[in-house]
């Protein structure tokens, strides 16, 4: 349950708490959420180059996946 962020300056940030996850936003920002907290670390576009670890899917993606898996109702 770790997240490793590679930075544009060559460094890395490691988040190694249980439940840490990340979310790549459409605008290029990266949010790393710490397990057990509501606090998220935000990286602006261009400050990070790569991320490894547990990817957190957006709420919309989870909702769409739930709809796709649900069997059709029979009336």
Number of C-alpha atoms within 10 A of each C-alpha: 13 18 22 18 21 17 16 13 10 8 9 15 12 13 19 15 13 11 15 21 24 24 18 17 11 7 8 13 15 22 18 23 20 20 17 10 9 7 11 16 10 14 16 11 13 11 15 20 13 12 20 13 16 16 16 16 12 11 9 9 11 12 10 10 11 11 11 10 8 8 8 8 5 4 3
